[in-house]
Amino acid sequence: MQQTPRTNPATKSRPRYEDVIVKDFSNEPFFDDDGQDFEVKTIKEERLIDPLPELDDTITFREDMYNFGDEEDLPDSDRETECRTQGISRSKCFNR
């Protein structure tokens, strides 16, 4: 039996279905054939990135990931933000 959506008079835009039947499949038996269409891999089985030994050095990693260019050319707000992320005080950051 095909159900036809009825317009809700309160909203006039959302269809309302009457006599909706929800089937409970929680007690259905599982067959080995059910799992053939997909596979689940864990993080241990998959490597997201290949580890590179040279990236273990944090200084080299920061230089590779963040290219700040010449910090003297940056506006004060950008320099201050960069110093704050590295834990450098504002007075040392601007050499004042």
PDB file of N, CA, C and O in Angstrom:
ATOM      1  N   MET A   1       0.845  -1.173   0.000  1.00  0.00           N
ATOM      2  CA  MET A   1       0.000   0.000   0.000  1.00  0.00           C
ATOM      3  C   MET A   1       0.888   1.233   0.000  1.00  0.00           C
ATOM      4  O   MET A   1       1.756   1.381   0.860  1.00  0.00           O
ATOM      5  N   GLN A   2       0.677   2.085  -0.932  1.00  0.00           N
ATOM      6  CA  GLN A   2       1.477   3.307  -1.057  1.00  0.00           C
ATOM      7  C   GLN A   2       0.812   4.414  -0.264  1.00  0.00           C
ATOM      8  O   GLN A   2      -0.393   4.644  -0.375  1.00  0.00           O
ATOM      9  N   GLN A   3       1.619   5.096   0.540  1.00  0.00           N
ATOM     10  CA  GLN A   3       1.070   6.194   1.315  1.00  0.00           C
ATOM     11  C   GLN A   3       1.283   7.494   0.570  1.00  0.00           C
ATOM     12  O   GLN A   3       2.332   7.720  -0.033  1.00  0.00           O
ATOM     13  N   THR A   4       0.303   8.319   0.619  1.00  0.00           N
ATOM     14  CA  THR A   4       0.441   9.627  -0.020  1.00  0.00           C
ATOM     15  C   THR A   4       0.659  10.659   1.067  1.00  0.00           C
ATOM     16  O   THR A   4      -0.028  10.642   2.089  1.00  0.00           O
ATOM     17  N   PRO A   5       1.607  11.555   0.859  1.00  0.00           N
ATOM     18  CA  PRO A   5       1.839  12.572   1.875  1.00  0.00           C
ATOM     19  C   PRO A   5       0.697  13.572   1.905  1.00  0.00           C
ATOM     20  O   PRO A   5       0.172  13.969   0.865  1.00  0.00           O
ATOM     21  N   ARG A   6       0.330  13.964   3.083  1.00  0.00           N
ATOM     22  CA  ARG A   6      -0.699  14.987   3.240  1.00  0.00           C
ATOM     23  C   ARG A   6      -0.045  16.247   3.773  1.00  0.00           C
ATOM     24  O   ARG A   6       0.872  16.180   4.591  1.00  0.00           O
ATOM     25  N   THR A   7      -0.505  17.364   3.323  1.00  0.00           N
ATOM     26  CA  THR A   7       0.065  18.632   3.759  1.00  0.00           C
ATOM     27  C   THR A   7      -0.453  18.963   5.145  1.00  0.00           C
ATOM     28  O   THR A   7      -1.653  18.885   5.410  1.00  0.00           O
ATOM     29  N   ASN A   8       0.455  19.330   6.016  1.00  0.00           N
ATOM     30  CA  ASN A   8       0.097  19.736   7.359  1.00  0.00           C
ATOM     31  C   ASN A   8      -0.548  21.113   7.273  1.00  0.00           C
ATOM     32  O   ASN A   8       0.077  22.042   6.761  1.00  0.00           O
ATOM     33  N   PRO A   9      -1.774  21.274   7.755  1.00  0.00           N
ATOM     34  CA  PRO A   9      -2.425  22.580   7.628  1.00  0.00           C
ATOM     35  C   PRO A   9      -1.728  23.675   8.428  1.00  0.00           C
ATOM     36  O   PRO A   9      -1.870  24.855   8.106  1.00  0.00           O
ATOM     37  N   ALA A  10      -0.976  23.305   9.469  1.00  0.00           N
ATOM     38  CA  ALA A  10      -0.296  24.327  10.272  1.00  0.00           C
ATOM     39  C   ALA A  10       0.878  24.934   9.515  1.00  0.00           C
ATOM     40  O   ALA A  10       1.098  26.144   9.576  1.00  0.00           O
ATOM     41  N   THR A  11       1.629  24.107   8.807  1.00  0.00           N
ATOM     42  CA  THR A  11       2.806  24.621   8.105  1.00  0.00           C
ATOM     43  C   THR A  11       2.586  24.744   6.608  1.00  0.00           C
ATOM     44  O   THR A  11       3.239  25.561   5.959  1.00  0.00           O
ATOM     45  N   LYS A  12       1.695  23.964   6.051  1.00  0.00           N
ATOM     46  CA  LYS A  12       1.354  23.951   4.629  1.00  0.00           C
ATOM     47  C   LYS A  12       2.536  23.621   3.725  1.00  0.00           C
ATOM     48  O   LYS A  12       2.419  23.721   2.504  1.00  0.00           O
ATOM     49  N   SER A  13       3.665  23.231   4.297  1.00  0.00           N
ATOM     50  CA  SER A  13       4.806  22.923   3.446  1.00  0.00           C
ATOM     51  C   SER A  13       5.360  21.527   3.716  1.00  0.00           C
ATOM     52  O   SER A  13       5.859  20.873   2.799  1.00  0.00           O
ATOM     53  N   ARG A  14       5.281  21.073   4.933  1.00  0.00           N
ATOM     54  CA  ARG A  14       5.848  19.772   5.273  1.00  0.00           C
ATOM     55  C   ARG A  14       4.793  18.688   5.107  1.00  0.00           C
ATOM     56  O   ARG A  14       3.689  18.814   5.636  1.00  0.00           O
ATOM     57  N   PRO A  15       5.118  17.632   4.384  1.00  0.00           N
ATOM     58  CA  PRO A  15       4.138  16.546   4.262  1.00  0.00           C
ATOM     59  C   PRO A  15       4.035  15.759   5.566  1.00  0.00           C
ATOM     60  O   PRO A  15       5.006  15.650   6.315  1.00  0.00           O
ATOM     61  N   ARG A  16       2.869  15.221   5.825  1.00  0.00           N
ATOM     62  CA  ARG A  16       2.614  14.433   7.022  1.00  0.00           C
ATOM     63  C   ARG A  16       2.156  13.052   6.579  1.00  0.00           C
ATOM     64  O   ARG A  16       1.232  12.928   5.774  1.00  0.00           O
ATOM     65  N   TYR A  17       2.796  12.020   7.099  1.00  0.00           N
ATOM     66  CA  TYR A  17       2.439  10.652   6.754  1.00  0.00           C
ATOM     67  C   TYR A  17       1.647  10.047   7.899  1.00  0.00           C
ATOM     68  O   TYR A  17       2.054  10.104   9.060  1.00  0.00           O
ATOM     69  N   GLU A  18       0.528   9.476   7.556  1.00  0.00           N
ATOM     70  CA  GLU A  18      -0.282   8.807   8.572  1.00  0.00           C
ATOM     71  C   GLU A  18      -0.062   7.307   8.474  1.00  0.00           C
ATOM     72  O   GLU A  18       0.303   6.789   7.419  1.00  0.00           O
ATOM     73  N   ASP A  19      -0.279   6.636   9.550  1.00  0.00           N
ATOM     74  CA  ASP A  19      -0.152   5.178   9.613  1.00  0.00           C
ATOM     75  C   ASP A  19       1.249   4.713   9.224  1.00  0.00           C
ATOM     76  O   ASP A  19       1.398   3.773   8.443  1.00  0.00           O
ATOM     77  N   VAL A  20       2.267   5.361   9.760  1.00  0.00           N
ATOM     78  CA  VAL A  20       3.647   4.963   9.488  1.00  0.00           C
ATOM     79  C   VAL A  20       3.958   3.726  10.317  1.00  0.00           C
ATOM     80  O   VAL A  20       3.710   3.696  11.522  1.00  0.00           O
ATOM     81  N   ILE A  21       4.501   2.713   9.665  1.00  0.00           N
ATOM     82  CA  ILE A  21       4.845   1.469  10.341  1.00  0.00           C
ATOM     83  C   ILE A  21       6.366   1.364  10.394  1.00  0.00           C
ATOM     84  O   ILE A  21       7.039   1.472   9.369  1.00  0.00           O
ATOM     85  N   VAL A  22       6.897   1.155  11.586  1.00  0.00           N
ATOM     86  CA  VAL A  22       8.335   0.992  11.773  1.00  0.00           C
ATOM     87  C   VAL A  22       8.594  -0.471  12.094  1.00  0.00           C
ATOM     88  O   VAL A  22       8.040  -1.016  13.049  1.00  0.00           O
ATOM     89  N   LYS A  23       9.433  -1.098  11.294  1.00  0.00           N
ATOM     90  CA  LYS A  23       9.744  -2.510  11.512  1.00  0.00           C
ATOM     91  C   LYS A  23      10.990  -2.630  12.381  1.00  0.00           C
ATOM     92  O   LYS A  23      11.956  -1.886  12.210  1.00  0.00           O
ATOM     93  N   ASP A  24      10.956  -3.568  13.305  1.00  0.00           N
ATOM     94  CA  ASP A  24      12.079  -3.806  14.203  1.00  0.00           C
ATOM     95  C   ASP A  24      12.892  -4.980  13.672  1.00  0.00           C
ATOM     96  O   ASP A  24      12.413  -6.114  13.647  1.00  0.00           O
ATOM     97  N   PHE A  25      14.130  -4.704  13.245  1.00  0.00           N
ATOM     98  CA  PHE A  25      15.016  -5.743  12.729  1.00  0.00           C
ATOM     99  C   PHE A  25      16.112  -6.101  13.735  1.00  0.00           C
ATOM    100  O   PHE A  25      17.115  -6.703  13.353  1.00  0.00           O
ATOM    101  N   SER A  26      15.946  -5.751  14.986  1.00  0.00           N
ATOM    102  CA  SER A  26      17.010  -5.976  15.961  1.00  0.00           C
ATOM    103  C   SER A  26      17.230  -7.458  16.267  1.00  0.00           C
ATOM    104  O   SER A  26      18.332  -7.832  16.668  1.00  0.00           O
ATOM    105  N   ASN A  27      16.239  -8.297  16.097  1.00  0.00           N
ATOM    106  CA  ASN A  27      16.396  -9.725  16.386  1.00  0.00           C
ATOM    107  C   ASN A  27      16.656 -10.552  15.134  1.00  0.00           C
ATOM    108  O   ASN A  27      16.565 -11.779  15.180  1.00  0.00           O
ATOM    109  N   GLU A  28      16.975  -9.914  14.034  1.00  0.00           N
ATOM    110  CA  GLU A  28      17.261 -10.633  12.795  1.00  0.00           C
ATOM    111  C   GLU A  28      18.607 -11.341  12.915  1.00  0.00           C
ATOM    112  O   GLU A  28      19.556 -10.767  13.449  1.00  0.00           O
ATOM    113  N   PRO A  29      18.705 -12.568  12.431  1.00  0.00           N
ATOM    114  CA  PRO A  29      19.992 -13.273  12.493  1.00  0.00           C
ATOM    115  C   PRO A  29      20.987 -12.683  11.493  1.00  0.00           C
ATOM    116  O   PRO A  29      20.602 -12.186  10.434  1.00  0.00           O
ATOM    117  N   PHE A  30      22.255 -12.746  11.841  1.00  0.00           N
ATOM    118  CA  PHE A  30      23.316 -12.251  10.962  1.00  0.00           C
ATOM    119  C   PHE A  30      23.905 -13.425  10.199  1.00  0.00           C
ATOM    120  O   PHE A  30      24.246 -14.450  10.789  1.00  0.00           O
ATOM    121  N   PHE A  31      24.024 -13.274   8.897  1.00  0.00           N
ATOM    122  CA  PHE A  31      24.623 -14.296   8.053  1.00  0.00           C
ATOM    123  C   PHE A  31      25.950 -13.783   7.528  1.00  0.00           C
ATOM    124  O   PHE A  31      26.117 -12.580   7.326  1.00  0.00           O
ATOM    125  N   ASP A  32      26.890 -14.680   7.307  1.00  0.00           N
ATOM    126  CA  ASP A  32      28.198 -14.273   6.798  1.00  0.00           C
ATOM    127  C   ASP A  32      28.093 -13.561   5.456  1.00  0.00           C
ATOM    128  O   ASP A  32      28.925 -12.710   5.142  1.00  0.00           O
ATOM    129  N   ASP A  33      27.095 -13.894   4.671  1.00  0.00           N
ATOM    130  CA  ASP A  33      26.910 -13.236   3.377  1.00  0.00           C
ATOM    131  C   ASP A  33      26.594 -11.754   3.538  1.00  0.00           C
ATOM    132  O   ASP A  33      26.832 -10.969   2.620  1.00  0.00           O
ATOM    133  N   ASP A  34      26.058 -11.360   4.696  1.00  0.00           N
ATOM    134  CA  ASP A  34      25.698  -9.962   4.912  1.00  0.00           C
ATOM    135  C   ASP A  34      26.914  -9.052   4.927  1.00  0.00           C
ATOM    136  O   ASP A  34      26.814  -7.885   4.550  1.00  0.00           O
ATOM    137  N   GLY A  35      28.054  -9.562   5.353  1.00  0.00           N
ATOM    138  CA  GLY A  35      29.239  -8.726   5.480  1.00  0.00           C
ATOM    139  C   GLY A  35      30.141  -8.718   4.270  1.00  0.00           C
ATOM    140  O   GLY A  35      31.234  -8.157   4.336  1.00  0.00           O
ATOM    141  N   GLN A  36      29.734  -9.313   3.175  1.00  0.00           N
ATOM    142  CA  GLN A  36      30.607  -9.397   2.010  1.00  0.00           C
ATOM    143  C   GLN A  36      30.668  -8.099   1.211  1.00  0.00           C
ATOM    144  O   GLN A  36      31.620  -7.890   0.458  1.00  0.00           O
ATOM    145  N   ASP A  37      29.694  -7.240   1.354  1.00  0.00           N
ATOM    146  CA  ASP A  37      29.641  -6.036   0.532  1.00  0.00           C
ATOM    147  C   ASP A  37      30.535  -4.917   1.041  1.00  0.00           C
ATOM    148  O   ASP A  37      30.809  -3.976   0.297  1.00  0.00           O
ATOM    149  N   PHE A  38      30.988  -4.986   2.254  1.00  0.00           N
ATOM    150  CA  PHE A  38      31.811  -3.905   2.795  1.00  0.00           C
ATOM    151  C   PHE A  38      32.850  -4.480   3.742  1.00  0.00           C
ATOM    152  O   PHE A  38      32.756  -5.623   4.188  1.00  0.00           O
ATOM    153  N   GLU A  39      33.840  -3.654   4.033  1.00  0.00           N
ATOM    154  CA  GLU A  39      34.855  -4.046   5.001  1.00  0.00           C
ATOM    155  C   GLU A  39      35.180  -2.840   5.871  1.00  0.00           C
ATOM    156  O   GLU A  39      35.122  -1.697   5.418  1.00  0.00           O
ATOM    157  N   VAL A  40      35.516  -3.105   7.095  1.00  0.00           N
ATOM    158  CA  VAL A  40      35.851  -2.059   8.047  1.00  0.00           C
ATOM    159  C   VAL A  40      37.300  -2.253   8.450  1.00  0.00           C
ATOM    160  O   VAL A  40      37.703  -3.339   8.865  1.00  0.00           O
ATOM    161  N   LYS A  41      38.079  -1.186   8.324  1.00  0.00           N
ATOM    162  CA  LYS A  41      39.483  -1.252   8.724  1.00  0.00           C
ATOM    163  C   LYS A  41      39.694  -0.339   9.921  1.00  0.00           C
ATOM    164  O   LYS A  41      39.052   0.703  10.053  1.00  0.00           O
ATOM    165  N   THR A  42      40.592  -0.747  10.774  1.00  0.00           N
ATOM    166  CA  THR A  42      40.901   0.074  11.935  1.00  0.00           C
ATOM    167  C   THR A  42      42.118   0.933  11.637  1.00  0.00           C
ATOM    168  O   THR A  42      42.771   0.768  10.606  1.00  0.00           O
ATOM    169  N   ILE A  43      42.415   1.843  12.543  1.00  0.00           N
ATOM    170  CA  ILE A  43      43.567   2.723  12.356  1.00  0.00           C
ATOM    171  C   ILE A  43      44.858   1.920  12.357  1.00  0.00           C
ATOM    172  O   ILE A  43      45.810   2.278  11.664  1.00  0.00           O
ATOM    173  N   LYS A  44      44.900   0.839  13.125  1.00  0.00           N
ATOM    174  CA  LYS A  44      46.110   0.019  13.143  1.00  0.00           C
ATOM    175  C   LYS A  44      46.365  -0.614  11.781  1.00  0.00           C
ATOM    176  O   LYS A  44      47.516  -0.831  11.403  1.00  0.00           O
ATOM    177  N   GLU A  45      45.303  -0.910  11.046  1.00  0.00           N
ATOM    178  CA  GLU A  45      45.459  -1.528   9.733  1.00  0.00           C
ATOM    179  C   GLU A  45      45.769  -0.506   8.640  1.00  0.00           C
ATOM    180  O   GLU A  45      46.413  -0.836   7.644  1.00  0.00           O
ATOM    181  N   GLU A  46      45.318   0.716   8.826  1.00  0.00           N
ATOM    182  CA  GLU A  46      45.511   1.755   7.815  1.00  0.00           C
ATOM    183  C   GLU A  46      46.485   2.800   8.341  1.00  0.00           C
ATOM    184  O   GLU A  46      46.432   3.165   9.515  1.00  0.00           O
ATOM    185  N   ARG A  47      47.350   3.270   7.501  1.00  0.00           N
ATOM    186  CA  ARG A  47      48.227   4.381   7.873  1.00  0.00           C
ATOM    187  C   ARG A  47      47.698   5.626   7.196  1.00  0.00           C
ATOM    188  O   ARG A  47      47.541   5.670   5.976  1.00  0.00           O
ATOM    189  N   LEU A  48      47.426   6.633   8.000  1.00  0.00           N
ATOM    190  CA  LEU A  48      46.902   7.864   7.439  1.00  0.00           C
ATOM    191  C   LEU A  48      47.975   8.610   6.669  1.00  0.00           C
ATOM    192  O   LEU A  48      47.730   9.107   5.570  1.00  0.00           O
ATOM    193  N   ILE A  49      49.159   8.688   7.244  1.00  0.00           N
ATOM    194  CA  ILE A  49      50.296   9.297   6.555  1.00  0.00           C
ATOM    195  C   ILE A  49      51.507   8.409   6.781  1.00  0.00           C
ATOM    196  O   ILE A  49      51.590   7.692   7.778  1.00  0.00           O
ATOM    197  N   ASP A  50      52.422   8.463   5.869  1.00  0.00           N
ATOM    198  CA  ASP A  50      53.664   7.722   6.052  1.00  0.00           C
ATOM    199  C   ASP A  50      54.565   8.511   6.995  1.00  0.00           C
ATOM    200  O   ASP A  50      54.816   9.691   6.752  1.00  0.00           O
ATOM    201  N   PRO A  51      55.057   7.891   8.060  1.00  0.00           N
ATOM    202  CA  PRO A  51      55.918   8.620   8.982  1.00  0.00           C
ATOM    203  C   PRO A  51      57.256   8.947   8.329  1.00  0.00           C
ATOM    204  O   PRO A  51      57.885   8.097   7.699  1.00  0.00           O
ATOM    205  N   LEU A  52      57.668  10.186   8.492  1.00  0.00           N
ATOM    206  CA  LEU A  52      58.961  10.621   7.982  1.00  0.00           C
ATOM    207  C   LEU A  52      59.857  10.943   9.165  1.00  0.00           C
ATOM    208  O   LEU A  52      59.485  11.764  10.003  1.00  0.00           O
ATOM    209  N   PRO A  53      61.015  10.327   9.261  1.00  0.00           N
ATOM    210  CA  PRO A  53      61.862  10.553  10.433  1.00  0.00           C
ATOM    211  C   PRO A  53      62.317  12.000  10.564  1.00  0.00           C
ATOM    212  O   PRO A  53      62.531  12.468  11.682  1.00  0.00           O
ATOM    213  N   GLU A  54      62.470  12.718   9.465  1.00  0.00           N
ATOM    214  CA  GLU A  54      62.947  14.099   9.588  1.00  0.00           C
ATOM    215  C   GLU A  54      61.879  15.027  10.154  1.00  0.00           C
ATOM    216  O   GLU A  54      62.203  16.131  10.591  1.00  0.00           O
ATOM    217  N   LEU A  55      60.611  14.609  10.158  1.00  0.00           N
ATOM    218  CA  LEU A  55      59.565  15.450  10.730  1.00  0.00           C
ATOM    219  C   LEU A  55      59.472  15.293  12.244  1.00  0.00           C
ATOM    220  O   LEU A  55      58.705  16.003  12.895  1.00  0.00           O
ATOM    221  N   ASP A  56      60.240  14.373  12.806  1.00  0.00           N
ATOM    222  CA  ASP A  56      60.234  14.226  14.256  1.00  0.00           C
ATOM    223  C   ASP A  56      60.881  15.417  14.938  1.00  0.00           C
ATOM    224  O   ASP A  56      60.576  15.710  16.094  1.00  0.00           O
ATOM    225  N   ASP A  57      61.749  16.091  14.253  1.00  0.00           N
ATOM    226  CA  ASP A  57      62.379  17.284  14.792  1.00  0.00           C
ATOM    227  C   ASP A  57      61.359  18.419  14.732  1.00  0.00           C
ATOM    228  O   ASP A  57      60.929  18.804  13.644  1.00  0.00           O
ATOM    229  N   THR A  58      60.967  18.956  15.887  1.00  0.00           N
ATOM    230  CA  THR A  58      59.894  19.952  15.915  1.00  0.00           C
ATOM    231  C   THR A  58      60.279  21.244  15.209  1.00  0.00           C
ATOM    232  O   THR A  58      59.428  21.886  14.593  1.00  0.00           O
ATOM    233  N   ILE A  59      61.527  21.629  15.287  1.00  0.00           N
ATOM    234  CA  ILE A  59      61.946  22.863  14.621  1.00  0.00           C
ATOM    235  C   ILE A  59      61.845  22.702  13.109  1.00  0.00           C
ATOM    236  O   ILE A  59      61.331  23.584  12.421  1.00  0.00           O
ATOM    237  N   THR A  60      62.325  21.597  12.601  1.00  0.00           N
ATOM    238  CA  THR A  60      62.220  21.339  11.162  1.00  0.00           C
ATOM    239  C   THR A  60      60.765  21.236  10.744  1.00  0.00           C
ATOM    240  O   THR A  60      60.381  21.716   9.677  1.00  0.00           O
ATOM    241  N   PHE A  61      59.958  20.607  11.587  1.00  0.00           N
ATOM    242  CA  PHE A  61      58.537  20.478  11.279  1.00  0.00           C
ATOM    243  C   PHE A  61      57.879  21.847  11.183  1.00  0.00           C
ATOM    244  O   PHE A  61      57.134  22.112  10.239  1.00  0.00           O
ATOM    245  N   ARG A  62      58.150  22.729  12.164  1.00  0.00           N
ATOM    246  CA  ARG A  62      57.563  24.077  12.134  1.00  0.00           C
ATOM    247  C   ARG A  62      58.003  24.845  10.905  1.00  0.00           C
ATOM    248  O   ARG A  62      57.198  25.545  10.291  1.00  0.00           O
ATOM    249  N   GLU A  63      59.268  24.725  10.537  1.00  0.00           N
ATOM    250  CA  GLU A  63      59.753  25.437   9.357  1.00  0.00           C
ATOM    251  C   GLU A  63      59.091  24.917   8.089  1.00  0.00           C
ATOM    252  O   GLU A  63      58.811  25.686   7.169  1.00  0.00           O
ATOM    253  N   ASP A  64      58.841  23.614   8.042  1.00  0.00           N
ATOM    254  CA  ASP A  64      58.199  23.054   6.860  1.00  0.00           C
ATOM    255  C   ASP A  64      56.712  23.399   6.791  1.00  0.00           C
ATOM    256  O   ASP A  64      56.177  23.662   5.715  1.00  0.00           O
ATOM    257  N   MET A  65      56.054  23.394   7.947  1.00  0.00           N
ATOM    258  CA  MET A  65      54.610  23.608   7.956  1.00  0.00           C
ATOM    259  C   MET A  65      54.226  25.077   7.864  1.00  0.00           C
ATOM    260  O   MET A  65      53.235  25.414   7.217  1.00  0.00           O
ATOM    261  N   TYR A  66      54.979  25.941   8.489  1.00  0.00           N
ATOM    262  CA  TYR A  66      54.620  27.356   8.554  1.00  0.00           C
ATOM    263  C   TYR A  66      55.727  28.183   7.939  1.00  0.00           C
ATOM    264  O   TYR A  66      56.837  28.233   8.468  1.00  0.00           O
ATOM    265  N   ASN A  67      55.441  28.817   6.854  1.00  0.00           N
ATOM    266  CA  ASN A  67      56.399  29.708   6.232  1.00  0.00           C
ATOM    267  C   ASN A  67      55.964  31.129   6.558  1.00  0.00           C
ATOM    268  O   ASN A  67      55.039  31.664   5.947  1.00  0.00           O
ATOM    269  N   PHE A  68      56.637  31.729   7.521  1.00  0.00           N
ATOM    270  CA  PHE A  68      56.267  33.076   7.931  1.00  0.00           C
ATOM    271  C   PHE A  68      56.972  34.139   7.104  1.00  0.00           C
ATOM    272  O   PHE A  68      56.654  35.323   7.219  1.00  0.00           O
ATOM    273  N   GLY A  69      57.903  33.742   6.290  1.00  0.00           N
ATOM    274  CA  GLY A  69      58.616  34.718   5.474  1.00  0.00           C
ATOM    275  C   GLY A  69      59.472  35.617   6.342  1.00  0.00           C
ATOM    276  O   GLY A  69      59.959  35.199   7.393  1.00  0.00           O
ATOM    277  N   ASP A  70      59.653  36.833   5.909  1.00  0.00           N
ATOM    278  CA  ASP A  70      60.412  37.811   6.685  1.00  0.00           C
ATOM    279  C   ASP A  70      59.487  38.420   7.726  1.00  0.00           C
ATOM    280  O   ASP A  70      58.548  39.140   7.383  1.00  0.00           O
ATOM    281  N   GLU A  71      59.749  38.134   8.996  1.00  0.00           N
ATOM    282  CA  GLU A  71      58.860  38.632  10.038  1.00  0.00           C
ATOM    283  C   GLU A  71      58.931  40.143  10.180  1.00  0.00           C
ATOM    284  O   GLU A  71      58.020  40.755  10.736  1.00  0.00           O
ATOM    285  N   GLU A  72      59.991  40.746   9.688  1.00  0.00           N
ATOM    286  CA  GLU A  72      60.073  42.202   9.760  1.00  0.00           C
ATOM    287  C   GLU A  72      59.036  42.844   8.849  1.00  0.00           C
ATOM    288  O   GLU A  72      58.621  43.978   9.088  1.00  0.00           O
ATOM    289  N   ASP A  73      58.613  42.137   7.812  1.00  0.00           N
ATOM    290  CA  ASP A  73      57.623  42.681   6.885  1.00  0.00           C
ATOM    291  C   ASP A  73      56.191  42.482   7.374  1.00  0.00           C
ATOM    292  O   ASP A  73      55.262  43.062   6.813  1.00  0.00           O
ATOM    293  N   LEU A  74      56.004  41.670   8.411  1.00  0.00           N
ATOM    294  CA  LEU A  74      54.659  41.407   8.911  1.00  0.00           C
ATOM    295  C   LEU A  74      54.132  42.603   9.684  1.00  0.00           C
ATOM    296  O   LEU A  74      54.914  43.312  10.318  1.00  0.00           O
ATOM    297  N   PRO A  75      52.828  42.846   9.649  1.00  0.00           N
ATOM    298  CA  PRO A  75      52.262  43.889  10.512  1.00  0.00           C
ATOM    299  C   PRO A  75      52.400  43.481  11.974  1.00  0.00           C
ATOM    300  O   PRO A  75      52.552  42.301  12.289  1.00  0.00           O
ATOM    301  N   ASP A  76      52.344  44.469  12.861  1.00  0.00           N
ATOM    302  CA  ASP A  76      52.540  44.207  14.290  1.00  0.00           C
ATOM    303  C   ASP A  76      51.550  43.178  14.831  1.00  0.00           C
ATOM    304  O   ASP A  76      51.915  42.354  15.670  1.00  0.00           O
ATOM    305  N   SER A  77      50.308  43.215  14.363  1.00  0.00           N
ATOM    306  CA  SER A  77      49.316  42.271  14.889  1.00  0.00           C
ATOM    307  C   SER A  77      49.698  40.832  14.544  1.00  0.00           C
ATOM    308  O   SER A  77      49.527  39.934  15.368  1.00  0.00           O
ATOM    309  N   ASP A  78      50.213  40.605  13.336  1.00  0.00           N
ATOM    310  CA  ASP A  78      50.627  39.254  12.956  1.00  0.00           C
ATOM    311  C   ASP A  78      51.861  38.812  13.733  1.00  0.00           C
ATOM    312  O   ASP A  78      51.957  37.659  14.155  1.00  0.00           O
ATOM    313  N   ARG A  79      52.797  39.725  13.919  1.00  0.00           N
ATOM    314  CA  ARG A  79      53.999  39.386  14.685  1.00  0.00           C
ATOM    315  C   ARG A  79      53.633  39.087  16.131  1.00  0.00           C
ATOM    316  O   ARG A  79      54.175  38.160  16.734  1.00  0.00           O
ATOM    317  N   GLU A  80      52.716  39.869  16.687  1.00  0.00           N
ATOM    318  CA  GLU A  80      52.315  39.651  18.073  1.00  0.00           C
ATOM    319  C   GLU A  80      51.614  38.295  18.229  1.00  0.00           C
ATOM    320  O   GLU A  80      51.847  37.586  19.208  1.00  0.00           O
ATOM    321  N   THR A  81      50.770  37.940  17.281  1.00  0.00           N
ATOM    322  CA  THR A  81      50.095  36.643  17.324  1.00  0.00           C
ATOM    323  C   THR A  81      51.100  35.510  17.230  1.00  0.00           C
ATOM    324  O   THR A  81      50.996  34.521  17.955  1.00  0.00           O
ATOM    325  N   GLU A  82      52.065  35.649  16.347  1.00  0.00           N
ATOM    326  CA  GLU A  82      53.098  34.621  16.191  1.00  0.00           C
ATOM    327  C   GLU A  82      53.922  34.484  17.470  1.00  0.00           C
ATOM    328  O   GLU A  82      54.229  33.368  17.890  1.00  0.00           O
ATOM    329  N   CYS A  83      54.279  35.601  18.086  1.00  0.00           N
ATOM    330  CA  CYS A  83      55.050  35.547  19.334  1.00  0.00           C
ATOM    331  C   CYS A  83      54.221  34.920  20.454  1.00  0.00           C
ATOM    332  O   CYS A  83      54.738  34.138  21.252  1.00  0.00           O
ATOM    333  N   ARG A  84      52.928  35.266  20.510  1.00  0.00           N
ATOM    334  CA  ARG A  84      52.065  34.726  21.546  1.00  0.00           C
ATOM    335  C   ARG A  84      51.944  33.208  21.427  1.00  0.00           C
ATOM    336  O   ARG A  84      51.928  32.515  22.444  1.00  0.00           O
ATOM    337  N   THR A  85      51.859  32.679  20.205  1.00  0.00           N
ATOM    338  CA  THR A  85      51.749  31.229  20.038  1.00  0.00           C
ATOM    339  C   THR A  85      53.026  30.518  20.453  1.00  0.00           C
ATOM    340  O   THR A  85      52.990  29.347  20.832  1.00  0.00           O
ATOM    341  N   GLN A  86      54.156  31.215  20.384  1.00  0.00           N
ATOM    342  CA  GLN A  86      55.422  30.605  20.781  1.00  0.00           C
ATOM    343  C   GLN A  86      55.781  30.906  22.232  1.00  0.00           C
ATOM    344  O   GLN A  86      56.820  30.464  22.721  1.00  0.00           O
ATOM    345  N   GLY A  87      54.916  31.663  22.927  1.00  0.00           N
ATOM    346  CA  GLY A  87      55.150  31.956  24.332  1.00  0.00           C
ATOM    347  C   GLY A  87      56.173  33.049  24.572  1.00  0.00           C
ATOM    348  O   GLY A  87      56.781  33.092  25.642  1.00  0.00           O
ATOM    349  N   ILE A  88      56.380  33.933  23.608  1.00  0.00           N
ATOM    350  CA  ILE A  88      57.342  35.030  23.742  1.00  0.00           C
ATOM    351  C   ILE A  88      56.583  36.272  24.183  1.00  0.00           C
ATOM    352  O   ILE A  88      55.511  36.567  23.653  1.00  0.00           O
ATOM    353  N   SER A  89      57.130  36.998  25.145  1.00  0.00           N
ATOM    354  CA  SER A  89      56.449  38.194  25.634  1.00  0.00           C
ATOM    355  C   SER A  89      56.425  39.270  24.554  1.00  0.00           C
ATOM    356  O   SER A  89      57.219  39.255  23.614  1.00  0.00           O
ATOM    357  N   ARG A  90      55.480  40.215  24.718  1.00  0.00           N
ATOM    358  CA  ARG A  90      55.307  41.269  23.707  1.00  0.00           C
ATOM    359  C   ARG A  90      56.537  42.159  23.626  1.00  0.00           C
ATOM    360  O   ARG A  90      56.918  42.585  22.536  1.00  0.00           O
ATOM    361  N   SER A  91      57.161  42.446  24.758  1.00  0.00           N
ATOM    362  CA  SER A  91      58.337  43.329  24.742  1.00  0.00           C
ATOM    363  C   SER A  91      59.508  42.675  24.015  1.00  0.00           C
ATOM    364  O   SER A  91      60.229  43.345  23.276  1.00  0.00           O
ATOM    365  N   LYS A  92      59.703  41.374  24.219  1.00  0.00           N
ATOM    366  CA  LYS A  92      60.775  40.683  23.500  1.00  0.00           C
ATOM    367  C   LYS A  92      60.438  40.526  22.023  1.00  0.00           C
ATOM    368  O   LYS A  92      61.324  40.524  21.168  1.00  0.00           O
ATOM    369  N   CYS A  93      59.159  40.395  21.739  1.00  0.00           N
ATOM    370  CA  CYS A  93      58.723  40.180  20.361  1.00  0.00           C
ATOM    371  C   CYS A  93      59.073  41.382  19.492  1.00  0.00           C
ATOM    372  O   CYS A  93      59.547  41.228  18.366  1.00  0.00           O
ATOM    373  N   PHE A  94      58.838  42.574  20.018  1.00  0.00           N
ATOM    374  CA  PHE A  94      59.083  43.786  19.234  1.00  0.00           C
ATOM    375  C   PHE A  94      60.452  44.399  19.521  1.00  0.00           C
ATOM    376  O   PHE A  94      60.777  45.458  18.983  1.00  0.00           O
ATOM    377  N   ASN A  95      61.259  43.746  20.364  1.00  0.00           N
ATOM    378  CA  ASN A  95      62.585  44.251  20.734  1.00  0.00           C
ATOM    379  C   ASN A  95      62.507  45.673  21.267  1.00  0.00           C
ATOM    380  O   ASN A  95      63.326  46.522  20.916  1.00  0.00           O
ATOM    381  N   ARG A  96      61.526  45.925  22.109  1.00  0.00           N
ATOM    382  CA  ARG A  96      61.352  47.270  22.677  1.00  0.00           C
ATOM    383  C   ARG A  96      61.558  47.231  24.158  1.00  0.00           C
ATOM    384  O   ARG A  96      61.456  48.263  24.822  1.00  0.00           O
TER     385      ARG A  96
END
